[in-house]
Amino acid sequence: IPVSMCSKDCQPGQRKKPVGIHPCCFECIDCLPGTFLNRTI
């Protein structure tokens, strides 16, 4: 089954910045120094 995806996952130390109107489309930008991503796995 083909998978449609606008963007690949970001690398550690980066966060997603939305691009356009689709929630799957984003660009990865570096997190600010001294910050971290609080995410439940």
C-alpha positions as CSV (number, residue, x, y, z in Angstrom):
1,I,0.0,0.0,0.0
2,P,1.5,3.3,-1.0
3,V,2.1,5.9,1.7
4,S,1.5,9.6,1.0
5,M,3.6,11.9,3.1
6,C,4.6,15.6,2.7
7,S,7.5,15.6,5.0
8,K,9.9,13.1,6.7
9,D,10.3,13.1,10.5
10,C,12.5,15.7,12.1
11,Q,15.8,14.8,13.7
12,P,16.5,15.0,17.4
13,G,17.0,18.7,18.4
14,Q,14.5,19.9,15.8
15,R,10.8,20.7,15.8
16,K,8.1,20.8,13.2
17,K,7.0,24.2,11.7
18,P,3.8,23.9,9.7
19,V,3.9,24.7,6.0
20,G,0.8,25.4,4.0
21,I,-2.7,24.1,4.9
22,H,-2.0,20.4,5.2
23,P,-1.1,19.1,8.7
24,C,1.3,16.6,7.2
25,C,3.4,19.3,5.6
26,F,6.1,20.9,7.7
27,E,9.7,21.9,7.8
28,C,12.2,21.0,10.5
29,I,13.8,23.8,12.4
30,D,16.3,23.6,15.2
31,C,15.0,24.0,18.8
32,L,16.2,27.0,20.7
33,P,19.2,26.4,23.0
34,G,18.2,25.3,26.5
35,T,14.8,24.0,25.3
36,F,13.5,20.5,24.8
37,L,10.6,18.6,23.3
38,N,8.1,17.2,25.8
39,R,6.6,14.2,23.9
40,T,5.0,11.0,25.1
41,I,6.1,8.0,23.2
